[in-house]
Amino acid sequence: MRATVMHAAGDVRIEDIPDPSIVEPTDAVLRVTRACICGSDLWPYASMEPSETGQSMGHEAIGVVEAVGSDVSAVHPGDLVVMPFAFSDGTCAFCHEGLSTACVHVGFFGNAGVNGAQAEALRVPYADGTLFKLPVGEDDDELMPSLLTLSDVMGTGHHAAVVAGVTPGKAAAVVGDGAVGLCGVIAAKRLGAEQIIIMGRHEDRIALAREFGATDVVSDRGAEAVERVRELTGGYGAHSVLECVGLEQSELTAIEIARPGGAVGRVGVPQEEKMPASQPAFYNNVTVGGGPAPVRAYIDELLPDILDGRIEPGKVFDRTVGLDGVPDGYRAMAVRESIKVMVRP
């Protein structure tokens, strides 16, 4: 079969690799019908050291179950399912607590020898705890983009809003105008925030953020951005801040724009080991939390709103390619020509 393999920074190839098969009795084989390129895929695209074997790419997918192991009972061949970016057994204490990304058997697609989803098919470990059967058909094309966001960006934006304590009538600020940040705007609106400030500077993304519910835009950075957010919030700062980038500057900004007693929900993959601004966070009683979103736990809550059209996170996809177009899709996202690229293998 054909799959996406990254060999070095900027070097993305479509290669023939062995077909997936059942290895463990808890496995399923998924034929991928939709996948996508994630903002986090751009980190290795910018910095990966050369590798002869390369890294299999992609961690978001919708697909049809082709085969299952003998211990799999929740999904069956022919089922259309969404595949979250992390696999989990669904039975451990952390899964029962809604934190599937801390599962005792957790793993991440496209990492540690597990193949990625920018491919024609892949093996899914712990299929019962990972895959979520969708109540729609494979031909429901209009719904597919939004359903695909349940594998990562919509659930991740929602996680940021939940951790940041977004509540009705309060002010929320979203740091980052990528797909996760835009979905964070949806999440903040959905949870009732009265004021939603999007921090970004790309016109197409800002327009989409406003469509999703943003009330204010801050395009400045650094101290100017902090001052502008404070002006917009009566001098106090935002009750809830969704940090959706992961750079040191974005994390610093997130803490500095939080009002005393507020909270920051971090979902941008951090690029530095240390978190900045720990002293301001401490003295202002700002709660800082977050991490890899347990998106599998959020699907039940978010799915009805997508099916009913109350939210349309699939609008973050502004380009669709086949597998042969994936390398250029990486380029387009890296140079900000595209917000998020969907892949139809």
N, C-alpha and C positions, 0 to 999 in steps of 0.2 A: 504494500500500500504506500501512498504518498503522505509525507508529513513535513512539517516545518522544523528545521534544525538550524540553530545559531552557532557559528563557528568562531566568531570574534566580534568585537564592536563593529557594527555596520555591515556584518557579513551574515546575511540570512539566506538560507537555501531551502529549496523544496527537493526532498530526497526520497528514494525508495527505501523503506525499512520493512522488517518482518511484520506480517499481519499479527494483530493481538490475538491472544487465546486465553482460555480459562487456566489459571495457574493454581489458585486456591479455591476451595469450595464456596467461599464468600464472594467470589468475583462475578462481574458481569462484563460482557463485551458490548461496547456502545458504537453504533454507526453514527458518526457526527453529521448532523444536518445544519447546525449553525455553531459557529465559534466566533472569537473576536480577538483583537489585540488590546492588551491592557496597558494603562499608563505605567504600571510597574514593570512591564516587559521592556520599557524604554531605558530602564537603568542598565541592564546588561547590554542593550543595544548601543549604549554610549560608552561602556567601560569594560566589557568582557575581554579577558586575555585570550589570545588565540588557542584553539583547541582542535586537535585532529578529529576526535570523536564527536565534538559538538554537544549542544544541549537541546533536547526536545522542548518545544515551546507551546505555550497556551494552557490556560487553566479555567476557561469558561466555556460551557457548551450546552446545547440542547441536542438530543439525539434519540435514536430508536434502539431499544435493547435488542441485540441480535442473539445473545446466548447468555445463560446464567449457570453458576455453579450449583452443586447439589444442595447447599445450605441456604440458598437465596429463595425467599418466599414473598417479599413485598413487591417485587417487580418481575415482569415476565417478558419473554420474547414478544416483540411487537409493540410494547409500551413506549409512548413518547415521554421523555423525562428531561428534567433540568438537572445539570450536574454542577454543584457548587465547586468553588476553587480548591477546597480541602476535602479529603475523604475522612470519614469517621464511622465508628462502628454502630453508633446509635444506642448502645446498651450500657456504656460505662457511666460512672457518677457524673462526669462533666457533661456528657451528652444529655443526661436527664435534667441537668441544671441549665440547659440551653446554651452551653459553651462548647460547641462541637469542635472549635479550633483548638481546644485544649484536650481533646479526646486522647485516651491513653494509647490509641493506635493511629493518631492523626498523621497525615502526610499531605503533601501539596503537589498537585499535578504539574508536571514539567520540572520536577526537582528530585534529587536523590535517586535517580534511576527509574523514576516513574514517568512514563511518556506523557507528553502534553496533548492538548485538545485541538491545536491547529493542524488537524490531520483528518484523514478519511475515517479513522476509527481509533479506539483505544480501550485498554483494559481498565476497569474501575474496581479497585479493591473495596471491600466492605459495602457492597452494592445496596444492601437493605438499609443501612444507616446513612448512605450518601445520596443516592438518587431519589428524586421526588417525581412521582408520576403526575403528568399534566392532564387536566380534563378537557383537552382540545385535540384536534387532529393535526397531523403533520402538514396539511395543506392550508392551515389557518395563517396565511402569510402575514396579515396585518398585525396579528398579535405577537408574532415571533420576536421582533426586536425588543419589545418590552419584557416578554417572558425571559429572554436571554439575560437581561440585566439582573434577574433574580440569582444568577450564578455568582455575581460579585457586586457590581457597582451600585445597584439599588439597595441591596442589603447592607453594603458597606456604608453608603451615605446615611442609611437609616440607623446603623449602629452608632455612627458619630453623633447623630441627633439624640439618640437614647442616652448615651454616655454623658453628653453635654447637658442633659436634663431639660431639653426643650419642652416648654409647657405653654398652654394657651395664654395669650395676652402679653407675652414677654418678648424681648429682643434677642435675635440670634444673628450671628455673623458666620459666614462661610469663607474660610481661607483656601483659595484655589478654585479655578474655573474649568478644571478638567471634568471628565465624566463623573467621577465620584463627587466632586464638589457640586456639580449641577444636580445630581441625585440627592445630595444633602439639602439643597434648596427645596426639592420636592418633599423630602422627609420633614423639614422644619415647617413647611406650610401644612403638611398633613397632620402634624402634631399640634398645630394651632398657634404658632408664633405670629405675633402681630406685626413685628418688624423683622425683615430678613435682609441683611446686608451681604451682598456678594462682593468678594474682593478678587478682582481680576481685571484684565486689560485687553482682552480679545473681543472685538465687536460681535462676532457671530455667537460667541459663548455668552456674552452679556445679554444679547437679545433673547437667547434661549432661557437664561436664568430669569429674566423678567417674565417670560411666558410661564415659567414654572412657579412664580410667586415672589421673586425678589422685589423688595420695595425700594432699595437703595443700592448704589454701586460705588465702590471705592477702588480707583485705579492706581492710587499712589502706592508706594512701598516704604518700608522702614518707618522712621519717626513720623513722616507726613501721613502715612496710612493710619497709624495709631491715633494721631491727633484728629484726623477726619472721622474715624469711627466714634471717638468720644464726643465730637461735635454732634454727630447724628443721634447719639443716645443721651443727650442732655448733659454731657460731661461725665457720665458714669461708666460707660463701657457696656458691652453686651452681656446679658445674663448667661447665654450659651454660645460657645464658639466651637465650630466644626473645623478641625485642622485636617485638610485633605491633600496635603502635598508631601510632607516628610522632610523638607530641607530645614537646616538650622534656622534660617531667617524666618521661614513660615511658622515654625514652632515658637520662636521668640515673639513674633507678631501676635500669634494666637493668645499667648499668656498675657501680653501687654494690653490687648483690647478687651480682655475679660474684666468685668466689673468686680469689685471686692465681693467675695461670697459666690462668685459665678463658677462656671465649670467649662473645661475644655475636653472635647471628645477627639482623640487622636486616631486617625485611621490611615493617614499617609505613611507609607513604609519609611521609617526613619533612616536617613543616610549617615547619621553620626551616632556613636555609641552613647554619648552623654546628652541629656536633655537640657537645653538652655533655660535661663531665667528661673532657676529653682528658688532663689531668694525672693524675687517679686511674687511668685506664686505662693510661697509660704506666708509672707507678711500680709498679702491680700486675701488669704484664706481661699485661694482659687483651687478647686479640685481639678486634677489632671488625670485622665484615665483613657482607656481605649486599647486598641490592639487589632490583630486580625479578626475581622468581623465573623461571628458565627452565623453566616448567611443561611445555612440550612435551617436554623431555628426560626428565622424570620419569614420564611416562604409562606407559611400558613396565614400569617397576618397580612402580608402584602399582596398575595395573589388575587384575592377578591377585588381589590381596588383596580388592578390591572385588567381583569376580565370585564369589569363594569365600566372601564374607561375613565375612572375618576383620576387616575394618574397615568401618564404616558412616558415613562422613563426611556423607552426605546428611541425617543427623538434625539438622544445623544449620539446615535449612529448617523453619521453623515456621509458614509462611503461604504459600499459593499463590493467585495472582491471574491474571486475564486482562489484556490490555493496558489495558482501561479502569480496572483496579484499580491500575495502576502508580503514579499520583500519590499515592494513599493509602498504597501500600507504602513510598514514600519517607518519608512522614510517620511511619508506624509504626516504621520503623527509626530515624529521627532521634530519636524520643522513647523509644526502647528498649522499645516494645511488642512488637517482633519482633527475633529474632536475624538472620535472613536470609530474604528474600522470593524465592520462585521465581515465574517468569512463564511462563504457557502462552499464547502469542499465538493 
